[in-house]
């Protein structure tokens, strides 16, 4: 499918989506900030893998394990509330309290839930508090990026997204390597230690700036409900976000953990691959996710509609191939599919940073997180039901068709995906003396 002709591009030489930003990596403050994020994210990745496995070892119940694992995506339901708070009072009001709640809850979880005869309820109660504190901390930390690095907010957020994908690979590898020596309790205590990294970054002076009352947007806007309504109004004023959400929803539904679980089940059930081989396939999938993310985030420009077009076609075509009866075709298509899925997921994050004013990132970003988080929550429930009714092959065919259906809306709204207004004020560039001389001659 070829994209529609871009007559508007001829009239607009450089659109907001295609305006380049300098790399954040030469900035020492960004290096310190990124290092703290990497350490903290590795701990989070270890925790996300280790805690459900520890619960399964303790209880032998897949249901309990699944309920515990769903706590992480469930915090997306709080994103709109946190978004209103961060826009009204600034990022600092969420970063420090969220980090302290997360650390205190993780310590309480380890002290009460890791003993040999400990009940299961502390793991759920304190596990929920860990995730709530983490959601608040991340909302403040990430929305603060636009204020900490105003010269390159999108590329800064993009590079942090790449590092996050890398930690998703490193985390499971650390679990596998360290499990024989430390056991699950040692890994969960390691997660607690990693909370010191963002604290050290903050003490080093790298943190969101204080917000003056005039900078805080609508501080007297009538509470959270009014803030949410304002976020929806801002989204309606940015049609590209609404169009993108309609394209991204199928991707989030068909590219969830439920699809990954069905893929791994088919490898073991249909082709009886050894667990070690399945583990290698999973490593390849994670590496593909990193590559897909990097190909989007480390660009100097972000032509989102081309990225979304390529990602939707690639992901949909790979899902159709996953209906194949050949294990080799299935594995190759599976790796490709999750690579494109990672690219589209990070593109969804970056669109908010590009097209939304910095002082509205919380409200709009929280609303987008909620809308796009619902398919993530529904996916693990929908996939097993469809697979049980249609069979695995037919489920992959249906998912491929659903993903490609997003192309219809993308084609219809293609010209509206290139707004010209930049998302945050940038420092004015100094005039080039040579150009001035040429002009005055």
C-alpha positions in Angstrom: 0.0 0.0 0.0 1.5 3.3 -1.0 1.0 6.5 1.1 -1.1 9.3 -0.3 0.7 12.0 -2.2 2.2 14.6 0.1 1.1 17.9 -1.6 1.1 19.6 1.9 4.7 18.7 2.4 5.6 20.9 -0.6 3.9 23.9 1.1 5.4 23.1 4.5 9.1 22.5 4.1 9.7 21.4 7.7 6.8 20.1 9.8 6.8 19.8 13.6 7.2 16.1 13.3 10.2 16.4 11.0 12.0 19.2 12.8 15.4 17.9 14.0 16.7 18.3 17.6 20.2 18.0 18.9 21.3 14.8 20.6 21.0 14.9 24.4 24.0 12.7 25.0 26.7 15.4 25.0 24.8 17.0 28.0 26.4 15.8 31.2 23.1 16.4 33.1 21.4 14.1 30.7 24.1 11.4 31.1 23.6 11.5 34.9 19.8 11.4 34.6 20.0 8.5 32.1 22.4 6.5 34.3 20.0 6.8 37.3 17.1 5.7 35.1 19.0 2.7 33.8 19.8 1.4 37.3 16.3 2.0 38.6 14.7 0.4 35.5 16.9 -2.7 35.8 15.7 -3.1 39.4 12.1 -2.7 38.1 12.6 -5.3 35.4 14.1 -7.8 37.9 11.2 -7.2 40.3 8.6 -7.6 37.5 10.0 -11.0 36.6 11.1 -12.3 40.1 8.0 -11.5 42.1 5.4 -13.5 40.0 7.9 -16.4 39.8 8.4 -16.3 43.5 4.7 -16.3 44.1 4.2 -19.3 41.7 7.0 -21.2 43.6 5.3 -20.4 46.9 1.7 -21.1 45.9 1.8 -23.2 42.7 -1.1 -21.2 41.5 -1.1 -19.7 38.0 -4.2 -17.6 38.9 -2.4 -15.9 41.8 0.7 -15.4 39.6 -1.4 -13.8 36.9 -3.3 -11.5 39.4 0.0 -10.3 40.8 1.4 -9.6 37.3 -1.7 -7.5 36.4 -0.9 -5.0 39.1 1.7 -3.3 36.8 -0.6 -2.4 33.8 -3.5 -1.7 36.2 -1.7 1.4 37.4 -2.5 2.9 34.0 -6.0 3.6 35.3 -4.4 6.2 37.7 -2.6 8.0 34.9 -5.2 10.7 34.3 -5.3 11.6 38.0 -1.5 11.8 38.2 -1.4 13.8 35.0 -3.7 16.5 36.4 -1.6 16.7 39.6 1.7 17.0 37.7 0.4 19.8 35.4 -1.1 21.7 38.3 1.7 21.4 40.9 4.7 20.4 39.0 6.7 17.2 38.6 8.5 17.5 41.9 5.3 16.9 43.9 5.0 13.3 42.4 8.7 12.3 42.0 9.8 12.4 45.6 6.6 11.1 47.3 6.2 8.4 44.6 9.8 7.2 45.0 9.5 7.1 48.8 6.2 5.2 48.7 7.7 2.8 46.2 10.9 2.2 48.3 9.0 1.9 51.6 6.5 -0.6 50.1 9.2 -2.7 48.6 11.0 -2.9 52.0 7.7 -3.8 53.7 7.0 -6.5 51.1 10.3 -8.1 51.6 10.1 -8.0 55.4 6.6 -9.4 55.6 6.2 -11.6 52.5 9.5 -13.5 51.9 9.5 -15.5 55.1 9.0 -19.3 54.7 5.5 -19.4 56.2 4.4 -15.8 55.3 0.9 -15.3 54.0 0.3 -14.2 50.4 -1.7 -11.0 51.2 1.4 -8.8 52.0 2.7 -9.5 48.4 -0.6 -8.1 47.0 -1.0 -5.2 49.4 2.6 -4.0 49.3 3.0 -5.0 45.7 0.1 -2.7 44.8 1.7 0.2 46.7 5.0 -0.4 44.9 3.2 -0.1 41.6 1.2 3.0 42.6 4.3 4.7 43.9 6.2 3.8 40.8 3.4 5.1 38.6 3.4 8.5 40.4 7.2 8.6 40.3 7.4 7.8 36.6 4.7 10.4 35.7 6.6 13.1 37.4 10.0 12.0 36.2 9.0 11.7 32.5 6.9 14.8 32.2 9.7 16.7 33.9 12.0 15.7 31.0 10.5 18.5 28.8 11.4 21.1 31.4 14.8 19.7 32.3 15.9 19.4 28.6 13.9 22.1 26.7 16.3 22.2 23.8 15.7 18.5 22.9 12.7 17.2 24.8 11.6 14.6 22.2 15.0 13.1 21.6 15.7 13.1 25.4 12.4 11.1 25.9 13.3 8.9 23.0 16.7 8.0 24.3 15.3 7.1 27.7 12.8 4.9 25.9 15.6 3.1 24.2 17.4 2.5 27.5 14.2 1.2 29.0 13.9 -1.4 26.3 17.5 -2.5 27.0 16.7 -2.9 30.6 13.8 -5.1 29.7 16.4 -7.5 28.1 18.9 -7.1 30.9 16.4 -7.7 33.7 15.4 -11.3 32.8 19.0 -12.1 32.0 20.0 -11.0 35.5 17.2 -13.1 37.0 18.4 -16.2 35.2 22.1 -15.5 36.0 21.7 -14.6 39.7 18.9 -16.9 40.7 21.2 -19.8 41.5 23.2 -17.7 44.0 20.7 -15.3 45.5 17.3 -16.9 45.1 14.2 -14.8 44.6 14.6 -13.0 48.0 18.0 -11.7 47.0 16.7 -10.4 43.7 13.8 -8.6 45.4 16.3 -6.9 47.9 18.4 -5.9 44.9 15.4 -4.1 43.5 15.2 -2.1 46.8 18.8 -1.1 46.4 18.2 0.3 42.9 15.9 2.9 44.4 19.0 4.7 45.6 20.0 5.6 42.0 17.3 8.2 41.3 17.8 9.6 44.9 21.5 10.1 44.1 20.5 11.8 40.8 18.2 14.1 42.6 20.9 15.0 45.2 23.3 15.7 42.3 21.0 18.5 41.3 19.5 16.8 38.2 15.7 17.0 38.7 12.7 18.8 37.4 12.9 22.6 38.2 10.5 24.3 40.6 7.4 25.6 39.0 6.2 29.1 39.8 2.5 29.6 40.1 2.4 31.3 36.7 4.1 28.2 35.2 1.7 25.7 36.6 -1.1 26.1 34.0 -4.6 26.1 35.4 -4.0 25.9 39.1 -7.5 27.1 40.0 -9.3 25.1 37.5 -11.8 23.3 39.7 -10.1 20.1 40.7 -9.3 16.8 38.9 -12.5 16.6 37.0 -11.9 20.0 35.4 -8.3 19.0 34.7 -9.4 15.8 32.9 -11.9 17.8 30.8 -9.2 20.2 29.9 -6.9 17.4 28.9 -9.7 16.1 26.6 -10.1 19.6 25.1 -6.4 19.8 24.4 -6.5 16.4 22.7 -9.4 17.5 20.5 -7.3 20.5 19.5 -4.6 18.1 18.4 -6.3 15.8 15.8 -3.1 13.9 15.1 -3.3 12.3 18.6 -6.9 11.2 18.1 -6.1 9.7 14.7 -3.1 8.0 16.1 -5.0 6.4 19.0 -7.4 4.8 16.6 -4.5 3.3 14.7 -2.6 2.3 17.9 -5.5 0.6 19.7 -5.4 -2.6 17.5 -1.6 -2.7 17.9 -1.9 -2.6 21.7 -4.6 -5.3 21.7 -2.8 -7.8 19.4 0.7 -7.1 20.7 0.2 -7.6 24.5 1.6 -10.2 26.9 -1.4 -12.4 26.0 -0.1 -12.7 22.4 3.4 -13.5 23.6 2.0 -16.1 25.9 0.0 -17.7 23.1 3.1 -17.7 20.9 5.2 -19.4 23.5 2.4 -21.9 24.1 2.3 -22.7 20.4 6.0 -23.3 20.3 5.8 -25.8 23.1 2.4 -27.4 22.3 2.4 -27.5 18.5 6.1 -28.1 17.8 7.2 -29.4 21.3 10.3 -27.2 21.4 12.6 -27.7 24.4 12.4 -25.0 27.1 15.9 -23.9 26.3 15.0 -23.3 22.7 11.9 -21.4 23.7 14.1 -19.3 25.9 16.4 -18.5 23.0 13.4 -17.4 20.9 12.3 -15.1 23.8 15.8 -13.5 23.9 15.6 -12.9 20.1 12.1 -11.3 20.6 13.5 -9.0 23.3 16.5 -8.1 21.1 14.1 -7.3 18.2 12.2 -5.0 20.6 15.3 -3.1 21.4 16.2 -2.7 17.7 12.7 -1.6 16.8 12.8 1.0 19.6 16.3 2.3 18.7 15.4 2.7 15.0 12.6 5.1 16.0 14.2 6.8 19.0 17.7 7.6 17.8 16.5 9.5 14.7 17.2 13.2 14.3 13.7 13.6 13.0 10.4 11.8 13.7 8.2 11.4 10.6 5.5 9.7 12.6 3.1 8.9 9.9 5.8 7.0 7.9 6.8 5.2 11.1 3.2 4.2 11.8 2.6 3.1 8.2 5.7 0.9 8.2 5.1 -0.5 11.6 1.4 -1.3 11.0 2.2 -3.0 7.7 5.1 -4.9 9.2 3.3 -6.0 12.3 0.1 -7.0 10.5 2.0 -9.0 7.8 4.0 -10.8 10.5 0.9 -11.7 12.4 -0.6 -13.3 9.2 2.6 -15.3 8.7 2.4 -16.5 12.3 -0.6 -18.6 11.3 1.8 -20.7 9.3 2.3 -24.4 10.1 6.1 -24.1 9.7 8.0 -23.5 12.9 10.8 -21.6 11.1 8.3 -19.2 9.5 6.5 -18.8 12.8 9.6 -18.0 14.8 10.9 -15.5 12.2 7.5 -13.8 11.9 7.2 -13.7 15.7 10.5 -11.9 16.2 9.7 -9.4 13.4 6.2 -8.8 14.8 7.4 -7.9 18.3 10.1 -5.7 16.8 7.6 -3.6 15.0 5.3 -3.6 18.0 8.1 -2.1 20.1 8.7 0.6 17.5 5.0 1.5 17.4 4.7 1.6 21.2 7.6 4.0 21.6 6.2 6.1 18.7 2.9 6.5 20.6 4.9 7.9 23.6 6.9 10.3 21.5 3.8 11.7 19.7 2.6 13.1 23.0 5.9 14.8 23.6 6.1 16.2 20.1 2.6 17.6 19.7 1.5 18.6 23.2 2.6 21.8 25.1 5.0 21.0 27.9 2.7 22.3 30.6 -0.1 20.0 29.4 2.0 16.8 29.1 0.5 15.3 32.3 -3.1 15.8 31.5 -2.9 14.8 27.9 -0.4 12.0 28.5 -2.4 10.6 31.4 -5.6 10.5 29.2 -3.7 8.8 26.4 -2.1 6.3 28.8 -5.6 5.4 30.1 -7.1 5.1 26.6 -4.2 3.0 25.3 -3.9 1.1 28.6 -7.3 -0.5 28.4 -6.4 -2.7 25.4 -3.2 -3.7 27.3 -5.4 -4.9 30.2 -7.9 -6.5 27.9 -5.4 -8.4 25.8 -4.5 -11.2 28.2 -8.2 -11.8 28.7 -9.2 -11.7 25.1 -6.3 -13.8 23.7 -7.0 -17.1 25.6 -10.7 -16.8 24.9 -10.2 -16.4 21.1 -7.5 -19.1 21.0 -9.9 -21.5 22.8 -12.7 -20.7 20.3 -10.9 -20.3 17.0 -7.6 -22.1 17.6 -4.1 -20.5 17.6 -3.6 -20.2 13.8 -7.0 -18.6 13.2 -6.4 -16.2 16.2 -3.1 -15.0 14.6 -5.0 -14.5 11.2 -7.7 -12.5 13.0 -5.1 -10.3 14.7 -3.3 -9.7 11.5 -6.4 -8.5 9.8 -7.3 -6.3 12.8 -3.9 -4.7 12.8 -4.0 -4.0 9.0 -7.5 -2.5 9.4 -5.8 0.5 11.0 -4.4 1.4 7.6 -7.9 2.4 6.5 -8.0 5.2 9.1 -4.4 6.1 8.5 -5.0 6.6 4.8 -8.1 8.6 5.4 -6.4 11.0 7.8 -2.9 11.0 6.2 -2.8 14.8 5.5 -3.7 15.6 9.1 -0.7 13.9 10.6 1.7 16.8 10.1 0.8 19.8 12.2 3.2 22.7 11.9 3.2 24.0 15.5 6.2 23.0 17.7 5.2 21.4 21.0 7.4 23.6 23.2 9.2 26.9 22.9 12.8 26.6 21.9 15.6 28.9 22.3 15.9 31.3 19.4 18.8 30.6 17.1 21.5 33.2 16.6 21.3 34.8 13.1 24.0 33.7 10.8 26.2 36.7 9.9 27.0 35.3 6.5 23.3 35.0 5.6 22.7 38.6 6.8 25.6 39.9 4.6 24.1 38.0 1.7 20.7 39.5 2.3 21.9 43.1 2.6 24.0 43.1 -0.5 
